[in-house]
């Protein structure tokens, strides 16, 4: 039984690493307490063919040169409302969103990807089927006090 447990863990790690497009070792490094920003910088660096230090430098320069947040930047409640209502912003805020990379990234990060939605839908479908099967099995169970 103990071996089955570790096989399940290995499968879960493998699937999650694949979903994140990472080798299993790199995925596990993230779980072992390596800072997520370092893991993210390494992933971006690998995709762009540069070093993670270069990625971190670019990001720090971008932040240093920015004026974020401005008076027009969206706060988290506005982002949530915007995403939930598919675009309900004042004209001024909508224009700002179109020109502000920080607000745009915040909105994009809030929207689930199609892949994530499909994963959630599959999980919910499987959970519903399992629940229905359990209920069906319970309906067929013979009561303990039955005299057969």
C-alpha positions as CSV (number, residue, x, y, z in Angstrom):
1,X,0.0,0.0,0.0
2,X,2.8,2.4,0.8
3,X,4.3,1.9,-2.7
4,X,0.9,2.9,-4.3
5,X,1.0,6.1,-2.3
6,X,4.4,7.1,-3.7
7,X,3.4,6.1,-7.2
8,X,0.4,8.4,-6.9
9,X,2.6,11.2,-5.7
10,X,5.0,10.7,-8.5
11,X,2.2,10.8,-11.1
12,X,0.8,14.0,-9.5
13,X,4.2,15.6,-9.6
14,X,4.7,14.5,-13.2
15,X,1.3,15.8,-14.3
16,X,1.7,19.2,-12.5
17,X,5.2,19.6,-13.8
18,X,4.0,18.9,-17.4
19,X,1.1,21.3,-16.9
20,X,3.6,24.0,-15.9
21,X,5.9,23.0,-18.8
22,X,8.7,22.3,-16.3
23,X,11.0,19.3,-15.7
24,X,9.8,17.4,-12.6
25,X,13.0,18.4,-10.8
26,X,12.5,22.1,-11.4
27,X,8.8,21.8,-10.3
28,X,10.0,20.1,-7.1
29,X,12.6,22.8,-6.5
30,X,9.7,25.3,-6.4
31,X,8.0,23.2,-3.7
32,X,11.1,22.9,-1.7
33,X,11.0,26.6,-0.8
34,X,13.0,28.1,-3.7
35,X,11.5,31.6,-4.1
36,X,8.8,31.5,-6.8
37,X,10.2,34.7,-8.4
38,X,13.5,32.9,-9.0
39,X,11.8,29.8,-10.5
40,X,9.7,32.2,-12.7
41,X,12.7,34.2,-13.8
42,X,14.5,30.9,-14.7
43,X,11.5,29.8,-16.8
44,X,11.3,33.1,-18.6
45,X,15.1,33.2,-19.1
46,X,15.0,29.7,-20.7
47,X,12.2,30.7,-23.0
48,X,14.0,33.9,-24.1
49,X,17.6,32.4,-24.2
50,X,19.0,34.8,-21.6
51,X,20.1,34.4,-18.0
52,X,17.7,34.6,-15.0
53,X,19.8,37.5,-13.7
54,X,19.1,39.4,-16.9
55,X,15.4,38.8,-16.5
56,X,15.5,40.0,-12.9
57,X,17.4,43.1,-13.9
58,X,15.0,43.9,-16.7
59,X,12.0,43.5,-14.3
60,X,13.6,45.7,-11.6
61,X,14.5,48.4,-14.1
62,X,10.9,48.3,-15.4
63,X,9.6,48.8,-11.9
64,X,12.1,51.4,-11.0
65,X,11.2,53.5,-14.1
66,X,7.5,53.1,-13.7
67,X,5.1,55.5,-12.0
68,X,2.9,52.7,-10.9
69,X,0.4,53.0,-9.3
70,X,-1.1,56.2,-10.7
71,X,-4.4,57.7,-9.7
72,X,-6.0,56.0,-12.7
73,X,-4.6,52.5,-11.9
74,X,-7.2,50.0,-11.1
75,X,-7.4,48.7,-7.6
76,X,-8.0,45.0,-7.0
77,X,-11.8,45.5,-6.5
78,X,-12.0,47.3,-9.9
79,X,-10.1,44.5,-11.6
80,X,-12.4,41.8,-10.1
81,X,-15.5,43.7,-11.1
82,X,-14.1,44.4,-14.6
83,X,-13.3,40.8,-15.2
84,X,-16.6,39.6,-13.8
85,X,-18.6,42.0,-15.9
86,X,-16.5,41.7,-19.0
87,X,-15.5,45.3,-19.4
88,X,-17.6,47.6,-17.3
89,X,-15.2,50.6,-16.8
90,X,-15.5,54.3,-17.2
91,X,-14.1,55.6,-20.5
92,X,-11.2,57.2,-18.6
93,X,-10.3,53.9,-16.8
94,X,-10.7,51.9,-20.1
95,X,-8.3,54.2,-21.8
96,X,-5.9,53.9,-18.9
97,X,-6.1,50.1,-19.0
98,X,-5.3,50.1,-22.7
99,X,-2.0,52.0,-22.0
100,X,-0.9,50.7,-18.6
101,X,1.1,47.5,-18.8
102,X,0.7,46.9,-15.0
103,X,-3.0,47.2,-15.0
104,X,-3.3,45.1,-18.2
105,X,-1.1,42.4,-16.6
106,X,-3.2,42.4,-13.5
107,X,-6.4,42.0,-15.5
108,X,-4.8,39.2,-17.7
109,X,-3.6,37.4,-14.6
110,X,-7.2,37.4,-13.2
111,X,-8.7,35.8,-16.2
112,X,-8.3,32.0,-16.2
113,X,-6.8,30.5,-19.4
114,X,-8.9,28.2,-21.6
115,X,-6.7,25.4,-20.5
116,X,-7.3,26.1,-16.8
117,X,-11.0,26.2,-17.4
118,X,-10.9,22.9,-19.2
119,X,-8.9,21.4,-16.4
120,X,-11.5,22.6,-13.8
121,X,-14.4,21.4,-16.0
122,X,-12.8,17.9,-16.2
123,X,-12.2,17.8,-12.5
124,X,-15.8,18.9,-11.7
125,X,-17.1,16.3,-14.2
126,X,-15.1,13.5,-12.6
127,X,-16.0,14.6,-9.1
128,X,-19.7,14.7,-10.0
129,X,-19.5,11.2,-11.6
130,X,-17.7,9.8,-8.6
131,X,-20.4,11.3,-6.3
132,X,-23.1,9.9,-8.4
133,X,-21.4,6.5,-8.4
134,X,-21.1,6.6,-4.6
135,X,-24.8,7.5,-4.2
136,X,-25.7,4.7,-6.6
137,X,-23.6,2.2,-4.6
138,X,-25.2,3.4,-1.4
139,X,-28.7,2.9,-2.9
140,X,-27.8,-0.7,-3.8
141,X,-26.2,-1.5,-0.4
142,X,-28.0,-4.1,1.7
143,X,-28.9,-2.6,5.1
144,X,-27.1,-4.3,8.0
145,X,-30.3,-5.1,9.7
146,X,-31.7,-6.9,6.6
147,X,-32.4,-10.6,7.2
148,X,-31.2,-12.4,4.1
